[in-house]
Amino acid sequence: MSNFLKRSKATLFDFLKIQRKPIDETLSNTVESTRFVVLDTETTGFDYDNDRILCIGAITLQNGVISIPNSFEIYIHQDHYDKKSAQIHGILKDWVMDKPSELEALQQFLAFLGDSIIIAHHTIFDVTMINQALERNGLPHLTNKTLDTAFLYKKTLIMSNLLERKEKYALDDLADKFDISKKDRHTAMGDAYITAIAFLKIVKKLKDLKGKTEFTLRDLFK
């Protein structure tokens, strides 16, 4: 009986070790000290399997500064092209005919991204499109942490029956709310820039709501 109890305790201890999640020490880092890469993609459409990325635009954000000189923009050669989507992003087929291949573009983007935290608006779309492209080229999926300004913006809204809340907030909604110029809207770099400004505005508002002067990553991810 005693041997059975010992084995049971050992099994339970092993189970608890498996269930216990390792502490992510990076979440203690302040938002200011963290390198973020704010990105946007322009694509031929919204089908993850059949559509392709035409352009990736990304901007570095650190210490509350949007570093335009330290930005990344690349147009990608694609055989697949949809004229209808060109009415939105304005990228003509001739523009991408002599551009880097998808593999070359991805390699350059990964070098720029490093292990930074990704910020985007409706992040799941951009990250999934990039992951699909990585998979096509025999590369592993992104493992970077991600933040979504659409989700973070909802955290700034006051819960009240008197105020109507949308299920989804477009980037235009955030631009209007925070009085951000939409001059370069629907370009990868333009949307990345709008998203970066919106993120800074959101962080400030969350700090004010919580009465904090300093924010850690844990405050954003919880």
Order of alpha helices (4+ residues) and beta strands (2+ residues): alpha-beta-beta-beta-alpha-alpha-alpha-beta-alpha-beta-alpha-alpha-alpha-alpha
